[in-house]
Amino acid sequence: MFRFSAILTQVRISEKFIIVRNMAKNPSVIIVGAGVSGIAAATKLLENGFVNLTVLEAENKIGGRVCSVEFGGSFVDLGGQWVHGEKGNLVYQKVKDLDLLSTSHNTFSDNTYYLSNGSIVDKDITDRLFAIGMEIIDDKEGAKNGTGSVGDYFIKVFYEAVSKEFGHNENVLKIAKLLESWLEKFFFCLNSESWFNISTNGAHVFESCEGDQQLNWRDKGYRTILDVLMKKIPDATKQLPLDDKIFLNKEVSKITWDNNTTNFNGVTVNCSDGSTFNADHVIVTTSLGVLKKFHESLFIPELPPYKINSIEGIGLGTVNKILLKFPTKWWSNDLKGINLLWTEEDRVNLHKESHLFGPSENSDNGRCWLEDIFGFYVIDSHPRVLLAFVVGKSAPKVELLSDELVIGGCMYLLKKFSGWKYEIPEADEVLRSKWSSNPHFCGSYAHVSIESENKKASAEDLAKPLISANGKQTVLFAGEATNPSKFSTVHGAIETGYREAERLIKIYK
Ligand SMILES: Cc1cc2nc3c(=O)[nH]c(=O)nc-3n(C[C@H](O)[C@H](O)[C@H](O)COP(=O)(O)OP(=O)(O)OC[C@H]3O[C@@H](n4cnc5c(N)ncnc54)[C@H](O)[C@@H]3O)c2cc1C
């Protein structure tokens, strides 16, 4: 809903909406995007006396990739879900005393691995192999010595560690081989199509926060953080006056930032609905995917080469979630999740039978996408829902399939891998994300790719403000991809919103 009434007092309406500016005392700032980074920037500015703010959001709701949706009676997250870590995690620091997080949760390492031929793999061995994988992921120093892709690095170090611990135990090596592609999907395809695209450098520049990596939100999902940022929680009477500065369904189509032709030394922002906004500064918080797809048409004049290099060079992947609701809870209480391991024979057959779950045998939309779902997981807060991730090259393609095909494919997987153990009723509802095909996201989140390394593309360059003819930092950039060490996270995105707000605060103080 557009909130025009509140802004009428501060705008002169002609054919356009023009925000009254007063550079020295009351600088005007437009924030493009009301994801967590945009909301963080807005709240920090408000708290520091910047009242002339306008937040333009293309979707019909705030939050962006933090998207908590009611499904079957409780909230599930289609985007950001867990608070990853405690020490140095801004989200955790903000909410730790508010009783909003739950530490009782499923950990992926508790899970059992089911084989496609209908059997269970020795849990002691898979638990140990998983732990070896985790040790490699956590060994940042080791990664520093690695060159090339994480795929090459991981495979080498993984088999060295397996041989060291188990010698040439054929059974263990066979299981390790089966687990290899699962580990790729679990650890890395959440970021990119393939672990051979990701640079080992990304592994050691990424800064994880110490502590619990899978803290869940108790009640309404990760969107709770928006209320915390806006100070609606813990005391709604102290909330920041931001609601009436946020305009929904306002898709920004053009940002003219170096307008020498008029006397206006600020920025002009045009929206697809024909409205226009002017301000002294704009903070662009749109995702890397949006910048990759639209930067040429979005910025007038075009962006400088270093900025285009960073936009093109930083890696971006797609991961999607599929949530299945069942009429009854059919799994046992101790089940945390079903990890899917394909035997080579079944994998070959899957590729042969690709017509069953897609339009045609050779089509990209064939049945092979099932291979890119690595497991089904119990959600603590929801007794009848299982969560699956679809990763890798299938993730964007599955967005184009019908709900019926997706439910059918998931039921096939569940029955094939665990039908010998459980009587599984048909799922009656599906909810899924479509991060790639939504033009306001165009992907999930950033990573350091081999291409990033080759192009020397960096988050630092992506974050640099653009300086206009009058010497002012006019266009500022925030968003998860601009965080050099905490990209791909909610807390990393919030840090960038604060960073850009501080940049402006410093100028005017
Ligand atoms: C599937 C998935 C799972 C994840 N899981 C986790 C997790 O468990 N824990 C974690 O910490 N992080 C997780 N993340 C990452 C986290 O959600 C993101 O890093 C973070 O939400 C990004 O916030 P942002 O403000 O940078 O960008 P966004 O949320 O993308 O915000 C940008 C906003 O800009 C808007 N916009 C785009 N184009 C325009 C335009 N032209 N005009 C106006 N507005 C526009 C968008 O609609 C959006 O609201 C996950 C992400 C995904 C996709």
The ligand as an SDF file (V2000), in Angstrom:
LIG
                    3D

 53 58  0  0  0  0  0  0  0  0999 V2000
   17.1120  -19.4560    0.4300 C   0  0  0  0  0  0  0  0  0  0  0  0
   17.9180  -18.5490    1.3060 C   0  0  0  0  0  0  0  0  0  0  0  0
   18.2810  -18.9750    2.5710 C   0  0  0  0  0  0  0  0  0  0  0  0
   19.0490  -18.1440    3.3910 C   0  0  0  0  0  0  0  0  0  0  0  0
   19.3390  -18.5590    4.6600 N   0  0  0  0  0  0  0  0  0  0  0  0
   19.9990  -17.7290    5.4970 C   0  0  0  0  0  0  0  0  0  0  0  0
   20.1470  -18.0750    6.8670 C   0  0  0  0  0  0  0  0  0  0  0  0
   19.6830  -19.1280    7.3160 O   0  0  0  0  0  0  0  0  0  0  0  0
   20.8210  -17.2060    7.6720 N   0  0  0  0  0  0  0  0  0  0  0  0
   21.3380  -16.0240    7.2080 C   0  0  0  0  0  0  0  0  0  0  0  0
   21.9580  -15.2830    7.9870 O   0  0  0  0  0  0  0  0  0  0  0  0
   21.1610  -15.6540    5.9030 N   0  0  0  0  0  0  0  0  0  0  0  0
   20.4900  -16.4570    5.0550 C   0  0  0  0  0  0  0  0  0  0  0  0
   20.2440  -16.0790    3.7760 N   0  0  0  0  0  0  0  0  0  0  0  0
   20.8200  -14.8090    3.2740 C   0  0  0  0  0  0  0  0  0  0  0  0
   20.0300  -13.5800    3.7170 C   0  0  0  0  0  0  0  0  0  0  0  0
   18.6500  -13.8290    3.6050 O   0  0  0  0  0  0  0  0  0  0  0  0
   20.4180  -12.3840    2.8390 C   0  0  0  0  0  0  0  0  0  0  0  0
   21.8320  -12.2350    2.8640 O   0  0  0  0  0  0  0  0  0  0  0  0
   19.8170  -11.0650    3.3250 C   0  0  0  0  0  0  0  0  0  0  0  0
   18.4580  -11.1980    3.6420 O   0  0  0  0  0  0  0  0  0  0  0  0
   20.0150  -10.0250    2.2340 C   0  0  0  0  0  0  0  0  0  0  0  0
   19.4670   -8.7860    2.6350 O   0  0  0  0  0  0  0  0  0  0  0  0
   19.7210   -7.4950    1.7330 P   0  0  0  0  0  0  0  0  0  0  0  0
   19.0650   -6.3650    2.4030 O   0  0  0  0  0  0  0  0  0  0  0  0
   21.1520   -7.3980    1.3970 O   0  0  0  0  0  0  0  0  0  0  0  0
   19.0150   -7.8140    0.3300 O   0  0  0  0  0  0  0  0  0  0  0  0
   17.4910   -8.0750   -0.0390 P   0  0  0  0  0  0  0  0  0  0  0  0
   16.8360   -8.8410    1.0360 O   0  0  0  0  0  0  0  0  0  0  0  0
   17.4970   -8.6660   -1.4080 O   0  0  0  0  0  0  0  0  0  0  0  0
   16.8650   -6.6260   -0.0700 O   0  0  0  0  0  0  0  0  0  0  0  0
   16.8560   -5.8310   -1.2240 C   0  0  0  0  0  0  0  0  0  0  0  0
   15.4570   -5.2980   -1.4360 C   0  0  0  0  0  0  0  0  0  0  0  0
   15.4750   -4.5340   -2.6390 O   0  0  0  0  0  0  0  0  0  0  0  0
   14.2350   -4.7180   -3.3130 C   0  0  0  0  0  0  0  0  0  0  0  0
   14.4300   -4.3460   -4.7230 N   0  0  0  0  0  0  0  0  0  0  0  0
   15.0310   -5.0640   -5.6860 C   0  0  0  0  0  0  0  0  0  0  0  0
   15.0010   -4.3840   -6.8460 N   0  0  0  0  0  0  0  0  0  0  0  0
   14.3720   -3.2020   -6.5910 C   0  0  0  0  0  0  0  0  0  0  0  0
   14.0420   -2.0740   -7.3870 C   0  0  0  0  0  0  0  0  0  0  0  0
   14.3430   -2.0130   -8.6820 N   0  0  0  0  0  0  0  0  0  0  0  0
   13.3770   -1.0500   -6.8040 N   0  0  0  0  0  0  0  0  0  0  0  0
   13.0650   -1.0890   -5.4790 C   0  0  0  0  0  0  0  0  0  0  0  0
   13.3500   -2.1380   -4.6800 N   0  0  0  0  0  0  0  0  0  0  0  0
   14.0110   -3.1750   -5.2350 C   0  0  0  0  0  0  0  0  0  0  0  0
   13.9410   -6.1890   -3.0980 C   0  0  0  0  0  0  0  0  0  0  0  0
   12.5730   -6.4670   -3.2920 O   0  0  0  0  0  0  0  0  0  0  0  0
   14.4170   -6.3830   -1.6630 C   0  0  0  0  0  0  0  0  0  0  0  0
   13.3460   -6.1880   -0.7300 O   0  0  0  0  0  0  0  0  0  0  0  0
   19.4520  -16.8670    2.9380 C   0  0  0  0  0  0  0  0  0  0  0  0
   19.0500  -16.4210    1.6740 C   0  0  0  0  0  0  0  0  0  0  0  0
   18.2930  -17.2430    0.8660 C   0  0  0  0  0  0  0  0  0  0  0  0
   17.8550  -16.7420   -0.4770 C   0  0  0  0  0  0  0  0  0  0  0  0
  1  2  1  0
  2  3  1  0
  2 52  2  0
  3  4  2  0
  4  5  1  0
  4 50  1  0
  5  6  2  0
  6  7  1  0
  6 13  1  0
  7  8  2  0
  7  9  1  0
  9 10  1  0
 10 11  2  0
 10 12  1  0
 12 13  2  0
 13 14  1  0
 14 15  1  0
 14 50  1  0
 15 16  1  0
 16 17  1  0
 16 18  1  0
 18 19  1  0
 18 20  1  0
 20 21  1  0
 20 22  1  0
 22 23  1  0
 23 24  1  0
 24 25  2  0
 24 26  1  0
 24 27  1  0
 27 28  1  0
 28 29  2  0
 28 30  1  0
 28 31  1  0
 31 32  1  0
 32 33  1  0
 33 34  1  0
 33 48  1  0
 34 35  1  0
 35 36  1  0
 35 46  1  0
 36 37  1  0
 36 45  1  0
 37 38  2  0
 38 39  1  0
 39 40  1  0
 39 45  2  0
 40 41  1  0
 40 42  2  0
 42 43  1  0
 43 44  2  0
 44 45  1  0
 46 47  1  0
 46 48  1  0
 48 49  1  0
 50 51  2  0
 51 52  1  0
 52 53  1  0
M  END
$$$$
